[in-house]
Amino acid sequence: MEIKKRFSKHYEKGFMPWAHEEPDFNLIEVVENLPVKPCKALEPGCGTGTDSIWLAQSGFDVTACDVVEIPLNIAREKAEKTEASVQFLQLDFLNDDIKNAPFDFVFDRGYFHSYDTPGKRKNLAGKVASVLSDNGLWLSLVGSCDSPPRDSGPPMRSAKNIVDAVEKYFEIQFLRAGFFGNKEEKPAKIWVCLMKKRALLPC
Ligand SMILES: C[S@@+](CC[C@H](N)C(=O)[O-])C[C@H]1O[C@@H](n2cnc3c(N)ncnc32)[C@H](O)[C@@H]1O
């Protein structure tokens, strides 16, 4: 099923197990420890906006987009309550123009991993590179396949799936195993991947 239809159905049913009320600690750790200084940031596939709101509260100039309107309405309400200034846009990140580009920092949590073919993941990596400024950074949180097989939960991608998709466009700064930041007792395993937009083609 086409990705927009799939997510629209989930949101219409109120099924959004990925939604989280606190910002993901993986984002906070990278932003605070690297550090990533406040800059123009984009979150594609932002869902209900928690991480974008945290970025805005931390001084970033944030644009966030989702292809489905339902989570964006939730995100806008949350942002209003916290007085965080985020530009929430409904658009298809892969196919639509991103007007506020270029950005210095892109963050996605569970958007890249939603694509189930190598070709689509590569297209997405190319699109992220095209909206980043020179030396721009992309932090991606990606469901990991290093768990026993299961019927539900985030998509399970391998480290190779990530490298194959991004290496043409990005120098990988680090790729490490971790877990999602949420309130679950046993959060799903993920890859935490920080990438820098390439100036030169890979060897
Ligand atoms: C697994 S959810 C993660 C949402 C959010 N990042 C979070 O962690 O709560 C993936 C999100 O990507 C959005 N999405 C899927 N395809 C998209 C596209 N082409 N453009 C923008 N957003 C898209 C979905 O609607 C969904 O909200």
Ligand as a Chemical Component Dictionary entry (heavy atoms), coordinates in Angstrom:
data_LIG
# 
_chem_comp.id                   LIG 
_chem_comp.type                 NON-POLYMER 
_chem_comp.pdbx_formal_charge   0 
_chem_comp.three_letter_code    LIG 
# 
loop_
_chem_comp_atom.comp_id 
_chem_comp_atom.atom_id 
_chem_comp_atom.alt_atom_id 
_chem_comp_atom.type_symbol 
_chem_comp_atom.charge 
_chem_comp_atom.model_Cartn_x 
_chem_comp_atom.model_Cartn_y 
_chem_comp_atom.model_Cartn_z 
_chem_comp_atom.pdbx_ordinal 
LIG C1  C1  C 0  6.684 6.021  12.213 1  
LIG S1  S1  S 1  5.955 7.590  12.027 2  
LIG C2  C2  C 0  7.048 8.573  13.026 3  
LIG C3  C3  C 0  6.460 9.911  13.426 4  
LIG C4  C4  C 0  7.336 10.766 14.345 5  
LIG N1  N1  N 0  8.626 11.019 13.764 6  
LIG C5  C5  C 0  7.508 10.101 15.693 7  
LIG O1  O1  O 0  8.574 9.529  15.966 8  
LIG O2  O2  O -1 6.550 10.153 16.490 9  
LIG C6  C6  C 0  6.434 8.079  10.369 10 
LIG C7  C7  C 0  5.787 9.373  9.928  11 
LIG O3  O3  O 0  6.223 9.689  8.597  12 
LIG C8  C8  C 0  5.132 10.260 7.912  13 
LIG N2  N2  N 0  5.380 10.146 6.468  14 
LIG C9  C9  C 0  5.340 9.020  5.717  15 
LIG N3  N3  N 0  5.619 9.310  4.434  16 
LIG C10 C10 C 0  5.840 10.642 4.373  17 
LIG C11 C11 C 0  6.178 11.533 3.312  18 
LIG N4  N4  N 0  6.335 11.099 2.055  19 
LIG N5  N5  N 0  6.366 12.850 3.594  20 
LIG C12 C12 C 0  6.218 13.289 4.870  21 
LIG N6  N6  N 0  5.887 12.486 5.912  22 
LIG C13 C13 C 0  5.704 11.177 5.667  23 
LIG C14 C14 C 0  3.930 9.464  8.402  24 
LIG O4  O4  O 0  2.697 10.076 8.159  25 
LIG C15 C15 C 0  4.268 9.324  9.889  26 
LIG O5  O5  O 0  3.751 10.380 10.645 27 
# 
loop_
_chem_comp_bond.comp_id 
_chem_comp_bond.atom_id_1 
_chem_comp_bond.atom_id_2 
_chem_comp_bond.value_order 
_chem_comp_bond.pdbx_ordinal 
LIG C1  S1  SING 1  
LIG S1  C2  SING 2  
LIG S1  C6  SING 3  
LIG C2  C3  SING 4  
LIG C3  C4  SING 5  
LIG C4  N1  SING 6  
LIG C4  C5  SING 7  
LIG C5  O1  DOUB 8  
LIG C5  O2  SING 9  
LIG C6  C7  SING 10 
LIG C7  O3  SING 11 
LIG C7  C15 SING 12 
LIG O3  C8  SING 13 
LIG C8  N2  SING 14 
LIG C8  C14 SING 15 
LIG N2  C9  SING 16 
LIG N2  C13 SING 17 
LIG C9  N3  DOUB 18 
LIG N3  C10 SING 19 
LIG C10 C11 SING 20 
LIG C10 C13 DOUB 21 
LIG C11 N4  SING 22 
LIG C11 N5  DOUB 23 
LIG N5  C12 SING 24 
LIG C12 N6  DOUB 25 
LIG N6  C13 SING 26 
LIG C14 O4  SING 27 
LIG C14 C15 SING 28 
LIG C15 O5  SING 29 
# 
